[in-house]
Amino acid sequence: MNDLFNDRLAAARAVAAKAGLDALLVTPGSDLRYLTGYRALPLERLTCLVLPVEGEAALVVPQLEEPAAAASPAGGLAVTIQPWPETADPVALVADRLRDARRIGVDDHMWAEKVLRFRAAMPQAEQALAGQVLAGLRMRKDTAEIDALREAGSAIDRVHARVPEWLKAGRTEAQVGGDIAAAIIAEGHERVDFVIVASGPNSASPHHETGERVIQAGDVVVVDIGGTTAAGYCSDETRSYAVGEPPADFAAQYDALLRAQRAAVDHVRPGVSAESVDAAARDVLTDAGLGEYFIHRTGHGIGMETHEEPYIVTGNDRALEPGFAFSIEPGFYIAGRYGARIEDIVVTTDDGVERLNLRPRELVVVEP
């Protein structure tokens, strides 16, 4: 495991140097965990990986956090753990390490308060986003990461297999959502990240906030759920359900959605652009008269965050590479009536694509 993180640190140094950066500053979040294995909480006290392209790397931590940092994988890496006492100025400590730096990458999710303090302490150093460096590394999942995503996908599949147990007329969205949240943990996740249960006209809102609406016979229900496993990797899967017989014109529209999702998945292979995958799904829905109701991108990358690069959207001409993991989730949303979405996580392989979610994609009709 130490070799894995040391390799990632070395790769981050190399791409930072190529991007013209002198150092990276990485505070708690998925980037820090990816590079060092240290799962630190973002707090008012500064924790920061100082990673110059040359020279000693340091993990600057509050003194009271030193035991936790040392016990994490970071404690076995080629990184000096440098604690700072309660009354010290950790920003000045970091600045002292980077006196000669002229261009520094700060992680994309660093708190603005800390970004501005670093700017004031190092006026000679231009700040840039570290994401331009780290996203390229994190997009290319290695075998262990794909295994972790596969495990997360199987766990969320098992939750969707149980949804018909709870999805009944007379229950509220929130009641169904509570059952799903408990199952996300029971089926192997460490944390519930989101539970969307969108019934009837609420299904026309892609990010509906699960609420107190009572589910009724004839409702279409979109269930979009995900969590994070102990390994730090995320799941995300959407299936559409009907409680009893759905509206008369829904079947043909849902058939078009199935074809759109299948077309996008079948299009995935190394060398094709992210936007061409979006087009593969969008063209099918447009031909079926549903293009105006497909109001979001076709997908997003996934890994240690639910949403990360690459984004499967018009305008992204990045060519897919083996190891890219992302969602394919076309949908249609007719305001005041209903909506539907089908979402799987896929991985680009050496010669095609692998689905990580294996539940049936056909509309699931449950007894009301």
N, C-alpha and C positions, 0 to 999 in steps of 0.2 A: 504493500500500500504506500509506503514512503516513496518508493521509486515512481509510482504514479503521480503523486503530487509534486515531487521534485522535477519530473519531466514537464508537468504543466507549468511550473514556475519558469523553467528554462525556455519553454515555448513562448510564454508571455513576454519574457525579456526580449526574445528574438524579434517577435512581431512588433513590440513597442519600439525597438531600435529602428526597424524598417520603416515605421510610421513617423520617424523623426522625433520621438519622445525620449526624454532623458530618464523618466521614472514613471511608475504607476503608483497611485494612492488608492487603496481599496479598503473601504469600511465594511461593517457587518452587512451581510446579505448573501445572495446566491453566488456572487463572484468570489467572495472571500472563502466560502465553503468549497467552491469548485477548485480554487487554487491551493488551499491549505488543509481542507477537511475540518476547519474550525467553524463551529456553528455558534457564533456570538450574537447576542441581542443588540440591536441598535439602541443605544442609550445616550444620555447627555454626556457621559464620560467617553472620551475618545478611545476607540479601538481602531487601529489602522495598520494595514500591511504597507510597508514602504519597500517598493521593489524597483531599485535602480536598474538600468540596463546593464550596468557594470558595477561591481562592488558588492558590499554586504547587504543582504536583505534583512529587514527587521519587522517584527510584529510588535507594535507599540500598544501596550494594554494597561488599563488601570491596575495598580498594584494588587487590589483585592481580586482581580480576575486572573492574575498570573497562574495560580494552580490549575484553573480550568483550561487555560490556553496550553499549559505544559502537558496536561493530561490528554489533550486532543491530538489528532495526527500531526498538527503543526509542531508539537513538541519534539518530533523526531525528524524534522526537515532541516534543510540547510538554510535556516532562518533563525536569527537571533531574537529571542523573546525579550523585549525591553519593557519592564514595568515602570510606570511613573507614579510617584506618591501623590496623595490626595491634593496637596497644595501646589503641585508643580503645574507648569504650562505645557501640556503635551504637544500643542501645535508648534510651539517654539522648538521643542525637542525634534519634531519631524523636520522643521525648517533647517535646523542645524545639520541634519544628515544630508540635506539637498542644497547646500549653499551654492553649488556651481550649476544647478539645474536651470535650464532656460525654457524648457517646455515639458509640462507634467500632465499626465492623463489622470483624471479623477473619475472614480466609478460613477456610472450613470445614475445610481440611486443614492448617492451621498446626500445627506441633509444639506440644505442651502446654508444653514448656519455654519456648518463646518467648511463648506466650499469657500464661503466669504472669509472665514478666519484664515484659511490657508492662503487665500489671495493676498490678504493684508500682511501676513507673515513672510511671504515670498514674492514681493512686488516685481522681482526680476524675472519671474517664471510665468510664461503664458500657460493658461489652463486649457486643456482639451478634454473631450470625453474619452474615457478609457474603453467605452463600448465599441468604438471602432476597431480596437485591438482584440478585446476579449470575445466579442460576438462571433468572430471568425473561428476562434478556437472552440467555443461552446457549441456551435452549430454541428460540428463534425463529431457525432457520438461514437465512442469506441465500443468494443464488444461488451464490456461490463456495463456501460451506460444503457446500451440497447437491451441487455438482459434485465436491467432495473426497470426500464420503461415497459418491457414485455410483462414483467411481474405486476406492475401497477395497472396495466391494461387488463390483465386477467382478473385482478381483484375488482375492478369497477365493472367488468362483465358480470361477475357473480352478483353484484348489487342489482344491476339491471334485470337479471334473471328473476329477481324476487319482487320487482316493482308491481307486477299484477296482483300480488298478495295484498297490497296496501291501497291500490288505486281503485276506489269504489265510490259510487254516487253517494252523496250524503256526508262524506268526509271533506274537511277543508284541505286546501293546498298545504297549509302549515302542518297539519297532522300527518299527511303523507310525507312531507319533507322531513319531519322529525324521525319517522321510521327509516327513511333513506339515510339520514345522517348517522344514525346508530349503526346501520348496516355497513356504511363506508368504513367505520372503525373496526367493526366485527370481522369484516372480510379482508383486513390486512393493511389498512392505512394507519398512519400515525396521526394524521390531522385531516379534518374536513375543510376543504377550501371553498366550496360553493355547492348549493343545492337549489336548482331552479325547477319548480313545479308550476307550469303555466297552463291553466285550464281554460277551455272555451275561448272567449275573445281575448283573454290574457295571453294565449299562445301566439298571438300576432305581435307580441313584444319580445324581441330576441333575448333581452336581459331582464325579463320580468322579475320583480321582487316577490318571492313566494309569500302569499298572504292568507287572508281569512275567507277568501271566496270558497263557497261550497261547490264541490264538483257535482255536475249534473249528468244524467243519462244523455248520450248524444255528444258529449264534449270531446273535442280533440285535446290531448294533453301532451305538451312537450316537456320532457324530463332531461335536463342537462346537469350532470353531476361530476364532481372530481375531488380528489384529495391528494395528499402527499404521503409517501411511504417513509419508513424509517431510514431508508437509503438516501432520501432527499429528492426523489424523482416523482413527477406528477402524473396523474391520470386525468382524463377529460373525455367524456363520451355522452352523446345525445341520442336518444331514441324518441320516437313519437308514438303515442298510444291513442286509442279511442275507447271511451267508456260506453259500451253498447254500439249501436249503429251510427257511424259518422254521417255528416251532411252528404246529400246525394252527389254533389259535384266534386267532393273531396277525393274520391278514389282515383280519378283520372289525373288530378293534380299531383297526388302523392306518387303515382306511377312515374310521372315526369321527374319528380325529385329523386326517386330511386335511380333512374337512368342517368341523371346529372351526377349524382355521387359516384356511380360506377364509372362513368366516362372520365371523371377527374382522377380517380384512383388508377384506372387503366393507363392513363396518360403519363403517370409518374415513372421516370427512369433517369439515370445520370445524363446530364447535358441539356435537358429541357429546362426552360425558364420557369420560375415560380409563377409569373403572370400567365403563362400558357396553360398551367394547371387550372388557374382561376377561369380562364376562357373556356376550357373544356367543359366545366360545370355550367358556366353562365350561358353558353350557347344553347345547351339543351333546354334550359328553363326559358330562355328567350323564344325559342322556336315553339314552345308549348304555351306561349302567351303569359308567362309568369316572370319575365325578366324584370319588370318594374317593381316586383315584390321581393326580389332578392336584393336586400339593401345593405349587405355587409360583405367583407372579403370572404374568400372560400376557406382560408385557414391561417393558422399561426404555428410557429415553431413551439416545441415543448421540450422540457428537460427538468432542470432544477427550478424553473418557473413555469407556470401554466402558459403564459404568453411570452415568447422570446423569438428571436430570429430563427428561421426565415419566415417572412410574412407572405402568404399566398394571395397576392393581390395585383390588380392591374397597376403597371408602373414599376414593378419589381422584376427587372430583367436578370437577376442573379440565376446562374445555372445551378440546378440541383446536383449534389454530389452524394456518393455513398456515405451513409451515416447521418444524413439530414433526417430529423424526426419532426413531424408536423401534423396538424389536423387537416382533414378534408370534411367540410361541414356546410354544404349548400343548404339553403332554406328558402321558404317563401312566407310572406306575412301580409295577410289581407286585413287591414284595420277594421275592427268591429265585428269580425267573423271568426277567423282562426288563422293559425300558422302551423308550420311543420319544419323540422330540421333533422338531418341525419349526420352524425359526426363519428368518425373513426380517427384514431391516431395511426399514422403510417410511417414507415422508414424507407428511405431510398436505399436499395441494395446495389450490388455491383452491376446487375443487369436488369433491374426492375424495381419492384416495390413489395413490401411486406405489410399487411394489416396487423396491427397489434390489438385491435378490438374485433372479436369474433362472434358477437351476438347477431342474430338475424336482424336484417334492416327493414324487412317488410313491416307494415303497420301492424301493431299488436292490438287486437281487439279484446277487451276484457269484459266480463259480465258486470253489468251495472249493480 
